[in-house]
Structures are given as structure tokens and as C-alpha cells.
Amino acid sequence: MDDVAPPFGSFMEAMPHWAFIIIHSILVLVGLWLARKTKLNGFLLFVLAELSYVTYHAGLTHFLFAHIIAEVCDALALVTIALGLTAPVAGGSVQSGGPSRHAGTDRRRTPAGSSRSAPKCRSRKVLQLAHSLGRRTS
């Protein structure tokens, strides 16, 4: 009765390494596209993480080495992107670079009797990311 069930996901061992190389290569292309569209360097760290996984599947590195390098790159990418998205806006529109036609106005409401005012501007990187991905922002 020492039969132990195989761990969940062990069916992935049946996939050939070239399939994983294709998957990670597609993710590299997505990361490069996002880095180009948003001008956020954190996506380049994501690309390095994916390339690290490719080195394992190509037989160049051990899995644990490739995995730890990828995890460090992903963590740095997350921090870099987050810091880039929270950079304050000096003022102006993302599209034109000039003053916004709504500069200084804020249509959001605060609770009655609240002395706290809502922020008057969003992060420039958030607006650039939303604009480049085709989303409308308020």
C-alpha cells in the first residue's frame, strides 16, 4: 500500500521540449510587443525570464537554475512595471503632450462632508498603457 499518486500535472512530461520552446517564444514576442507599446522596461525583464526557461528546454541549463533566474527576473519586472505605472504626472495629456483640456477638473465625487479631495491626475504610464491597449480611461 505504498502506492503514491503522481503529482498533479505530471501529464506535462509527455509534451516534447520543442512545444515549450514555442510557448516561451510566443511569450517573448508578447513581452517585446508590450515593452515597445508601453515603453516600460519591466517587460524586457519578463522577456529575459522567458529566455531563461528556453535555456532549460534547449538543454543548456538545469531546470532549477533556469527557474530561479526566471523568478528573479519576473519579480524585478513586477517591481519595475509597478514603479513605472505609479510615476506622477506633471500635467498634460498623454496623446498630445500638452495641457489637458480638463486640467485641474475632477468629475469624481467625494463623500458628503469629506475634506479629502480626489486625485487630480493619473499616472502617465497608466494612461499610456491604457491608450496603447485601446482602452478608454476616465
NUBA-107743 format. One record per residue: x, y, z of N, C-alpha, C in turn; residue in one letter; residue number from 1. Coordinates in nm, 3 decimals. Each point is the difference from the previous one (the first is absolute). Layout:
+---------+---------+---------+---------+---------+---------+---------+---------+---------+----+-----+
|     nc1 |     nc2 |     nc3 |    cac1 |    cac2 |    cac3 |     cc1 |     cc2 |     cc3 | aa |   i |
+---------+---------+---------+---------+---------+---------+---------+---------+---------+----+-----+
|       X |       Y |       Z |       X |       Y |       Z |       X |       Y |       Z |  A | NUM |
...
+---------+---------+---------+---------+---------+---------+---------+---------+---------+----+-----+
end
This chain:
+---------+---------+---------+---------+---------+---------+---------+---------+---------+----+-----+
|     nc1 |     nc2 |     nc3 |    cac1 |    cac2 |    cac3 |     cc1 |     cc2 |     cc3 | aa |   i |
+---------+---------+---------+---------+---------+---------+---------+---------+---------+----+-----+
|   0.081 |  -0.120 |   0.000 |  -0.081 |   0.120 |   0.000 |   0.085 |   0.126 |   0.000 |  M |   1 |
|   0.119 |  -0.009 |  -0.052 |   0.086 |   0.117 |  -0.011 |  -0.016 |   0.070 |  -0.134 |  D |   2 |
|  -0.110 |  -0.029 |  -0.066 |  -0.025 |   0.067 |  -0.128 |  -0.031 |   0.147 |   0.025 |  D |   3 |
|   0.077 |   0.083 |  -0.066 |  -0.019 |   0.145 |   0.013 |  -0.048 |   0.052 |  -0.134 |  V |   4 |
|  -0.104 |   0.078 |   0.005 |  -0.053 |   0.058 |  -0.124 |   0.102 |   0.097 |  -0.058 |  A |   5 |
|   0.012 |   0.003 |  -0.132 |   0.093 |   0.096 |  -0.060 |  -0.048 |   0.143 |   0.028 |  P |   6 |
|   0.093 |   0.093 |   0.009 |  -0.041 |   0.138 |   0.027 |  -0.083 |   0.057 |  -0.115 |  P |   7 |
|  -0.085 |   0.095 |   0.034 |  -0.085 |   0.062 |  -0.102 |   0.088 |   0.067 |  -0.106 |  F |   8 |
|  -0.035 |  -0.018 |  -0.123 |   0.074 |   0.062 |  -0.110 |   0.106 |  -0.088 |  -0.059 |  G |   9 |
|   0.015 |  -0.122 |   0.051 |   0.105 |  -0.088 |  -0.052 |  -0.024 |  -0.038 |  -0.146 |  S |  10 |
|  -0.123 |   0.021 |  -0.048 |  -0.030 |  -0.027 |  -0.141 |   0.079 |   0.092 |  -0.093 |  F |  11 |
|   0.049 |   0.113 |   0.054 |   0.078 |   0.095 |  -0.082 |   0.135 |  -0.059 |  -0.041 |  M |  12 |
|   0.045 |  -0.103 |   0.069 |   0.126 |  -0.064 |  -0.036 |  -0.008 |  -0.065 |  -0.138 |  E |  13 |
|  -0.121 |  -0.025 |  -0.048 |  -0.019 |  -0.061 |  -0.131 |   0.022 |   0.101 |  -0.113 |  A |  14 |
|  -0.005 |   0.128 |   0.032 |   0.021 |   0.102 |  -0.104 |   0.149 |   0.010 |  -0.033 |  M |  15 |
|   0.032 |   0.011 |  -0.126 |   0.141 |   0.013 |  -0.037 |   0.052 |   0.140 |   0.033 |  P |  16 |
|   0.132 |   0.010 |   0.017 |   0.060 |   0.129 |   0.036 |  -0.024 |   0.107 |  -0.106 |  H |  17 |
|  -0.005 |  -0.040 |  -0.127 |  -0.020 |   0.101 |  -0.104 |  -0.135 |   0.070 |   0.016 |  W |  18 |
|  -0.100 |  -0.067 |   0.055 |  -0.131 |   0.064 |   0.021 |   0.013 |   0.112 |   0.103 |  A |  19 |
|   0.078 |  -0.025 |   0.105 |   0.021 |   0.104 |   0.101 |   0.082 |   0.115 |  -0.057 |  F |  20 |
|   0.095 |  -0.031 |  -0.086 |   0.080 |   0.105 |  -0.063 |  -0.090 |   0.091 |  -0.084 |  I |  21 |
|  -0.096 |  -0.058 |  -0.070 |  -0.095 |   0.079 |  -0.079 |  -0.084 |   0.089 |   0.092 |  I |  22 |
|  -0.050 |  -0.058 |   0.109 |  -0.083 |   0.077 |   0.094 |   0.079 |   0.117 |   0.058 |  I |  23 |
|   0.122 |  -0.026 |   0.047 |   0.080 |   0.107 |   0.060 |   0.044 |   0.102 |  -0.106 |  H |  24 |
|   0.019 |  -0.044 |  -0.123 |   0.036 |   0.094 |  -0.107 |  -0.115 |   0.094 |  -0.031 |  S |  25 |
|  -0.121 |  -0.051 |   0.004 |  -0.118 |   0.086 |  -0.020 |  -0.009 |   0.101 |   0.113 |  I |  26 |
|   0.026 |  -0.044 |   0.122 |  -0.002 |   0.092 |   0.114 |   0.111 |   0.105 |  -0.011 |  L |  27 |
|   0.115 |  -0.037 |  -0.057 |   0.107 |   0.098 |  -0.025 |  -0.050 |   0.107 |  -0.096 |  V |  28 |
|  -0.068 |  -0.042 |  -0.106 |  -0.053 |   0.097 |  -0.097 |  -0.105 |   0.091 |   0.064 |  L |  29 |
|  -0.085 |  -0.055 |   0.084 |  -0.099 |   0.081 |   0.071 |   0.070 |   0.102 |   0.091 |  V |  30 |
|   0.102 |  -0.045 |   0.072 |   0.074 |   0.091 |   0.087 |   0.069 |   0.110 |  -0.077 |  G |  31 |
|   0.059 |  -0.033 |  -0.114 |   0.063 |   0.103 |  -0.083 |  -0.102 |   0.099 |  -0.054 |  L |  32 |
|  -0.115 |  -0.051 |  -0.041 |  -0.107 |   0.087 |  -0.050 |  -0.047 |   0.095 |   0.110 |  W |  33 |
|  -0.022 |  -0.053 |   0.121 |  -0.044 |   0.085 |   0.111 |   0.107 |   0.102 |   0.038 |  L |  34 |
|   0.126 |  -0.040 |  -0.002 |   0.109 |   0.093 |   0.031 |   0.003 |   0.113 |  -0.101 |  A |  35 |
|  -0.022 |  -0.032 |  -0.125 |   0.002 |   0.102 |  -0.105 |  -0.121 |   0.092 |   0.009 |  R |  36 |
|  -0.117 |  -0.058 |   0.026 |  -0.123 |   0.080 |   0.006 |  -0.005 |   0.092 |   0.122 |  K |  37 |
|   0.051 |  -0.048 |   0.113 |  -0.016 |   0.075 |   0.124 |   0.124 |   0.074 |   0.044 |  T |  38 |
|   0.114 |  -0.031 |  -0.058 |   0.128 |   0.060 |   0.039 |   0.036 |  -0.032 |   0.146 |  K |  39 |
|  -0.052 |  -0.113 |   0.050 |   0.031 |  -0.044 |   0.136 |   0.106 |  -0.109 |  -0.007 |  L |  40 |
|   0.117 |   0.026 |   0.058 |   0.111 |  -0.094 |  -0.009 |  -0.023 |  -0.129 |   0.078 |  N |  41 |
|  -0.097 |  -0.002 |   0.088 |  -0.029 |  -0.121 |   0.075 |  -0.037 |  -0.116 |  -0.091 |  G |  42 |
|  -0.060 |   0.030 |  -0.113 |  -0.037 |  -0.107 |  -0.093 |   0.124 |  -0.066 |  -0.060 |  F |  43 |
|   0.111 |   0.075 |  -0.008 |   0.124 |  -0.059 |  -0.049 |   0.055 |  -0.101 |   0.102 |  L |  44 |
|  -0.022 |   0.025 |   0.128 |   0.038 |  -0.097 |   0.102 |  -0.085 |  -0.127 |  -0.011 |  L |  45 |
|  -0.126 |   0.019 |  -0.035 |  -0.088 |  -0.115 |  -0.025 |   0.054 |  -0.082 |  -0.118 |  F |  46 |
|   0.047 |   0.068 |  -0.103 |   0.058 |  -0.068 |  -0.116 |   0.122 |  -0.082 |   0.043 |  V |  47 |
|   0.085 |   0.059 |   0.085 |   0.116 |  -0.075 |   0.050 |  -0.043 |  -0.124 |   0.079 |  L |  48 |
|  -0.107 |   0.013 |   0.077 |  -0.051 |  -0.115 |   0.075 |  -0.042 |  -0.112 |  -0.095 |  A |  49 |
|  -0.071 |   0.036 |  -0.105 |  -0.044 |  -0.101 |  -0.096 |   0.118 |  -0.063 |  -0.073 |  E |  50 |
|   0.100 |   0.081 |  -0.032 |   0.120 |  -0.055 |  -0.065 |   0.074 |  -0.095 |   0.094 |  L |  51 |
|  -0.007 |   0.027 |   0.129 |   0.061 |  -0.089 |   0.097 |  -0.066 |  -0.138 |  -0.004 |  S |  52 |
|  -0.132 |  -0.002 |  -0.012 |  -0.070 |  -0.128 |  -0.011 |   0.038 |  -0.072 |  -0.130 |  Y |  53 |
|   0.019 |   0.076 |  -0.107 |   0.039 |  -0.059 |  -0.127 |   0.135 |  -0.071 |   0.014 |  V |  54 |
|   0.092 |   0.058 |   0.079 |   0.131 |  -0.063 |   0.016 |  -0.013 |  -0.140 |   0.062 |  T |  55 |
|  -0.097 |  -0.017 |   0.088 |  -0.022 |  -0.134 |   0.057 |  -0.053 |  -0.095 |  -0.106 |  Y |  56 |
|  -0.103 |   0.043 |  -0.072 |  -0.062 |  -0.088 |  -0.099 |   0.094 |  -0.030 |  -0.117 |  H |  57 |
|   0.098 |   0.087 |  -0.021 |   0.099 |  -0.025 |  -0.106 |   0.116 |  -0.086 |   0.052 |  A |  58 |
|  -0.002 |  -0.034 |   0.128 |   0.102 |  -0.086 |   0.057 |   0.129 |   0.073 |   0.037 |  G |  59 |
|  -0.007 |   0.131 |   0.017 |   0.120 |   0.078 |   0.032 |   0.020 |   0.019 |   0.150 |  L |  60 |
|  -0.109 |  -0.004 |   0.078 |   0.010 |   0.020 |   0.145 |  -0.087 |  -0.102 |   0.072 |  T |  61 |
|   0.022 |  -0.012 |   0.128 |  -0.082 |  -0.085 |   0.087 |  -0.131 |   0.073 |   0.027 |  H |  62 |
|  -0.107 |  -0.077 |   0.022 |  -0.131 |   0.062 |   0.021 |  -0.001 |   0.096 |   0.119 |  F |  63 |
|   0.056 |  -0.044 |   0.113 |  -0.005 |   0.085 |   0.119 |   0.078 |   0.130 |  -0.019 |  L |  64 |
|   0.110 |  -0.005 |  -0.073 |   0.075 |   0.122 |  -0.029 |  -0.082 |   0.093 |  -0.088 |  F |  65 |
|  -0.055 |  -0.053 |  -0.108 |  -0.082 |   0.082 |  -0.091 |  -0.122 |   0.056 |   0.073 |  A |  66 |
|  -0.058 |  -0.080 |   0.087 |  -0.121 |   0.042 |   0.071 |   0.030 |   0.114 |   0.098 |  H |  67 |
|   0.109 |  -0.009 |   0.075 |   0.031 |   0.106 |   0.097 |   0.036 |   0.129 |  -0.072 |  I |  68 |
|   0.072 |  -0.009 |  -0.111 |   0.032 |   0.119 |  -0.079 |  -0.129 |   0.064 |  -0.052 |  I |  69 |
|  -0.090 |  -0.083 |  -0.050 |  -0.127 |   0.051 |  -0.051 |  -0.083 |   0.065 |   0.110 |  A |  70 |
|  -0.003 |  -0.061 |   0.119 |  -0.078 |   0.056 |   0.110 |   0.056 |   0.136 |   0.043 |  E |  71 |
|   0.132 |   0.013 |   0.008 |   0.061 |   0.127 |   0.036 |  -0.033 |   0.106 |  -0.105 |  V |  72 |
|   0.012 |  -0.036 |  -0.128 |  -0.032 |   0.094 |  -0.107 |  -0.148 |   0.041 |   0.004 |  C |  73 |
|  -0.088 |  -0.096 |   0.025 |  -0.143 |   0.031 |   0.010 |  -0.029 |   0.093 |   0.117 |  D |  74 |
|   0.064 |  -0.024 |   0.115 |  -0.022 |   0.087 |   0.116 |   0.051 |   0.141 |  -0.028 |  A |  75 |
|   0.118 |   0.010 |  -0.062 |   0.052 |   0.132 |  -0.036 |  -0.088 |   0.068 |  -0.104 |  L |  76 |
|  -0.053 |  -0.078 |  -0.093 |  -0.091 |   0.055 |  -0.101 |  -0.126 |   0.057 |   0.066 |  A |  77 |
|  -0.055 |  -0.074 |   0.095 |  -0.120 |   0.045 |   0.070 |   0.026 |   0.131 |   0.073 |  L |  78 |
|   0.111 |   0.009 |   0.070 |   0.034 |   0.122 |   0.073 |   0.024 |   0.115 |  -0.098 |  V |  79 |
|   0.075 |  -0.026 |  -0.107 |   0.031 |   0.105 |  -0.097 |  -0.125 |   0.053 |  -0.067 |  T |  80 |
|  -0.090 |  -0.088 |  -0.040 |  -0.124 |   0.043 |  -0.064 |  -0.087 |   0.076 |   0.099 |  I |  81 |
|  -0.009 |  -0.048 |   0.123 |  -0.081 |   0.068 |   0.101 |   0.054 |   0.140 |   0.028 |  A |  82 |
|   0.131 |   0.012 |   0.012 |   0.058 |   0.133 |   0.024 |  -0.020 |   0.091 |  -0.120 |  L |  83 |
|   0.007 |  -0.055 |  -0.120 |  -0.024 |   0.080 |  -0.120 |  -0.143 |   0.045 |  -0.012 |  G |  84 |
|  -0.094 |  -0.081 |   0.048 |  -0.141 |   0.037 |  -0.008 |  -0.041 |   0.100 |   0.107 |  L |  85 |
|   0.078 |   0.009 |   0.106 |  -0.038 |   0.091 |   0.108 |   0.075 |   0.133 |  -0.007 |  T |  86 |
|   0.078 |   0.021 |  -0.104 |   0.071 |   0.128 |  -0.014 |  -0.103 |   0.111 |  -0.016 |  A |  87 |
|   0.015 |   0.111 |   0.076 |  -0.099 |   0.108 |  -0.006 |   0.003 |   0.070 |  -0.135 |  P |  88 |
|  -0.116 |   0.052 |  -0.038 |  -0.013 |   0.075 |  -0.124 |   0.026 |   0.147 |   0.032 |  V |  89 |
|   0.087 |   0.062 |  -0.079 |   0.030 |   0.141 |   0.020 |  -0.113 |   0.088 |  -0.051 |  A |  90 |
|  -0.085 |  -0.053 |  -0.083 |  -0.111 |   0.075 |  -0.055 |   0.001 |  -0.013 |  -0.150 |  G |  91 |
|  -0.116 |  -0.010 |  -0.056 |  -0.006 |  -0.008 |  -0.145 |  -0.062 |  -0.129 |  -0.046 |  G |  92 |
|  -0.029 |  -0.001 |  -0.125 |  -0.064 |  -0.114 |  -0.062 |   0.104 |  -0.097 |  -0.050 |  S |  93 |
|  -0.031 |  -0.127 |   0.006 |   0.093 |  -0.102 |  -0.047 |   0.013 |   0.007 |  -0.151 |  V |  94 |
|  -0.112 |   0.020 |  -0.068 |   0.002 |  -0.004 |  -0.145 |   0.071 |   0.122 |  -0.060 |  Q |  95 |
|  -0.027 |   0.118 |   0.049 |   0.054 |   0.119 |  -0.061 |   0.127 |   0.049 |   0.068 |  S |  96 |
|   0.020 |  -0.037 |   0.127 |   0.115 |   0.049 |   0.074 |  -0.021 |   0.139 |   0.055 |  G |  97 |
|  -0.110 |   0.063 |  -0.035 |  -0.029 |   0.136 |   0.045 |  -0.100 |  -0.002 |   0.113 |  G |  98 |
|  -0.045 |   0.119 |   0.041 |  -0.097 |   0.006 |   0.109 |  -0.129 |  -0.069 |  -0.038 |  P |  99 |
|  -0.056 |  -0.069 |   0.094 |  -0.126 |  -0.068 |  -0.023 |  -0.112 |   0.102 |   0.000 |  S | 100 |
|  -0.103 |  -0.025 |  -0.079 |  -0.112 |   0.095 |  -0.002 |  -0.079 |  -0.006 |   0.129 |  R | 101 |
|   0.022 |  -0.108 |   0.076 |  -0.067 |  -0.012 |   0.129 |   0.096 |   0.020 |   0.115 |  H | 102 |
|   0.112 |   0.064 |  -0.024 |   0.100 |   0.017 |   0.105 |  -0.060 |   0.074 |   0.119 |  A | 103 |
|   0.024 |  -0.053 |   0.117 |  -0.048 |   0.064 |   0.122 |  -0.143 |  -0.033 |   0.034 |  G | 104 |
|  -0.071 |  -0.069 |  -0.086 |  -0.138 |  -0.037 |   0.031 |  -0.004 |  -0.147 |   0.036 |  T | 105 |
|  -0.087 |  -0.030 |   0.091 |  -0.014 |  -0.138 |   0.043 |  -0.148 |  -0.027 |   0.017 |  D | 106 |
|  -0.054 |  -0.089 |  -0.079 |  -0.143 |  -0.026 |   0.001 |  -0.041 |  -0.106 |   0.101 |  R | 107 |
|   0.099 |  -0.062 |   0.065 |  -0.032 |  -0.099 |   0.102 |  -0.049 |   0.070 |   0.126 |  R | 108 |
|  -0.093 |  -0.064 |   0.067 |  -0.056 |   0.061 |   0.120 |   0.059 |  -0.063 |   0.124 |  R | 109 |
|   0.010 |   0.079 |   0.104 |   0.043 |  -0.051 |   0.129 |  -0.122 |  -0.007 |   0.089 |  T | 110 |
|   0.003 |  -0.083 |   0.102 |  -0.116 |  -0.010 |   0.089 |  -0.035 |   0.136 |   0.061 |  P | 111 |
|  -0.129 |   0.020 |   0.025 |  -0.046 |   0.127 |   0.057 |   0.069 |   0.028 |   0.132 |  A | 112 |
|   0.049 |   0.122 |   0.017 |   0.065 |   0.039 |   0.123 |   0.146 |  -0.041 |   0.004 |  G | 113 |
|   0.050 |  -0.062 |  -0.105 |   0.139 |  -0.043 |  -0.001 |   0.089 |   0.114 |  -0.046 |  S | 114 |
|   0.108 |   0.020 |   0.072 |   0.093 |   0.105 |  -0.039 |   0.106 |  -0.054 |  -0.094 |  S | 115 |
|   0.000 |  -0.130 |  -0.017 |   0.099 |  -0.062 |  -0.087 |  -0.042 |   0.018 |  -0.146 |  R | 116 |
|   0.090 |   0.051 |  -0.081 |  -0.032 |   0.015 |  -0.141 |   0.057 |  -0.118 |  -0.077 |  S | 117 |
|  -0.063 |  -0.033 |  -0.109 |   0.047 |  -0.110 |  -0.084 |   0.124 |   0.044 |  -0.075 |  A | 118 |
|   0.088 |  -0.092 |  -0.035 |   0.120 |   0.037 |  -0.074 |  -0.036 |   0.067 |  -0.131 |  P | 119 |
|   0.079 |   0.097 |  -0.042 |  -0.033 |   0.076 |  -0.120 |   0.064 |  -0.055 |  -0.125 |  K | 120 |
|   0.090 |  -0.095 |   0.013 |   0.063 |  -0.053 |  -0.120 |   0.032 |  -0.147 |   0.020 |  C | 121 |
|   0.013 |  -0.069 |  -0.109 |   0.039 |  -0.140 |   0.003 |   0.145 |  -0.011 |  -0.044 |  R | 122 |
|   0.054 |  -0.113 |   0.026 |   0.137 |  -0.024 |  -0.043 |   0.008 |   0.003 |  -0.152 |  S | 123 |
|   0.102 |   0.064 |  -0.051 |   0.019 |   0.009 |  -0.145 |   0.017 |  -0.140 |  -0.061 |  R | 124 |
|   0.074 |  -0.087 |   0.069 |   0.022 |  -0.134 |  -0.053 |  -0.130 |  -0.081 |  -0.003 |  K | 125 |
|  -0.088 |   0.019 |   0.098 |  -0.128 |  -0.069 |  -0.001 |  -0.081 |   0.045 |  -0.120 |  V | 126 |
|  -0.001 |   0.131 |  -0.026 |  -0.073 |   0.051 |  -0.115 |   0.061 |  -0.049 |  -0.131 |  L | 127 |
|   0.133 |  -0.004 |  -0.007 |   0.066 |  -0.049 |  -0.121 |  -0.033 |  -0.146 |  -0.022 |  Q | 128 |
|   0.005 |  -0.079 |   0.107 |  -0.030 |  -0.143 |  -0.012 |  -0.144 |  -0.020 |  -0.045 |  L | 129 |
|  -0.093 |   0.071 |   0.063 |  -0.141 |  -0.013 |  -0.037 |  -0.023 |   0.045 |  -0.144 |  A | 130 |
|   0.063 |   0.111 |  -0.038 |  -0.016 |   0.050 |  -0.137 |   0.058 |  -0.097 |  -0.101 |  H | 131 |
|   0.119 |  -0.053 |   0.029 |   0.064 |  -0.090 |  -0.096 |  -0.075 |  -0.132 |  -0.013 |  S | 132 |
|  -0.071 |  -0.039 |   0.103 |  -0.077 |  -0.124 |  -0.006 |  -0.143 |   0.025 |  -0.049 |  L | 133 |
|  -0.031 |   0.127 |  -0.032 |  -0.129 |   0.032 |  -0.059 |  -0.114 |   0.014 |   0.098 |  G | 134 |
|   0.031 |   0.028 |   0.125 |  -0.105 |   0.015 |   0.101 |  -0.024 |   0.146 |   0.029 |  R | 135 |
|  -0.123 |   0.031 |   0.032 |  -0.034 |   0.137 |   0.036 |   0.022 |   0.018 |   0.149 |  R | 136 |
|   0.048 |   0.117 |   0.038 |   0.017 |   0.030 |   0.141 |  -0.085 |   0.120 |   0.034 |  T | 137 |
|  -0.040 |   0.007 |   0.126 |  -0.082 |   0.115 |   0.041 |   0.085 |   0.106 |   0.063 |  S | 138 |
+---------+---------+---------+---------+---------+---------+---------+---------+---------+----+-----+
end
